């Protein structure tokens, strides 16, 4: 997890032998937001920041101020470099003490009653939640101590919706392959430590949800949007597609598709905005050229006689709309929803 510039750590300032009087003056004047005692961000920066930045500042403040803090759940996933579907709603810490578990209200504070202070209060803050664990074996990721990879994966898979769970599970599968583990046909269920941890969970519904996400997990899903889409296919009753299938024609290589349903002859692409507007993803071409090349690629695939469907974030957020698009392309669900 990258901590964006802007976090003011009063203890670090004191260690550098500089004074902190300015912090107290600015805070009293409403020019600083206090995330936790000793940690501040400029009020204007807090208002302008993305939710992910505000969450990162809050996580860093918690980790630096809570003795022995071990991040868990989606917080640990982000801190260890795994993807999540959205910015988590709270900062999660692991505890082995039953009396400590539960949620603490956000410590965020800004002084003043003007419109700027009210904007801060209207922005989402992130409470602290202690999650009870039988045991904790922390792993260091940068400045953060987190639950281990398998524990983090299972924690997310048993606690959230399948969409959240599959995003993290796909990220774990990619991490394992990157680190030299062979890709498994059984997703994550065959990975040591996954199945046992899922089976130990006390609630059957959570076990079923986690087993589904672990079974579907694939290192071939290359983005959060693709993972989110696959959870929607499952919800809507469509077959899971083949991922990253290569297409060629008489002129040679066409490209790889996000999704391919060979039995129904349909190709699918998740159209995230980034691949058109993010220069790093486009390479050395303009956004207009990227759109043009995508159109040529689609036309060549269609000429092979296959159906073709594109969808985006808004479609996945609206399953009925996504279902209509898939049906229009020629896909038929195995279990109509």
Secondary structure, 3 states (H helix, E strand, C coil): CCCCCCCEEHHHHHHCCCCCHHHHHHHHCCCEEEEECCEEEEHHHHHHCCHHHHHHHHHHHHHHHCCCCCECHHHHHHHCCCCCCCCCCEEEEEECCHHHCEEECCCCECCCCCHHHHHHHHCCCCEEEEEECCCCCCEEECCEEECCHHHHHHHHHHHCCHHHHHHHHHHHHHHHHHCCCCCCCCCCCCCCCHHHHHHCCCCHHHHHHHHHHHHHCCCCCCCHHHHHHHHHHHHHCCCCCEEEEEEEECCEEEEEEEEEECCCCEEEEECCCHHHHCHHHHCCCCHHHHHHHHHHHHHHHHCCCCEEEEECHHHHHCHHHHHHHHHHCCCCCCCCC
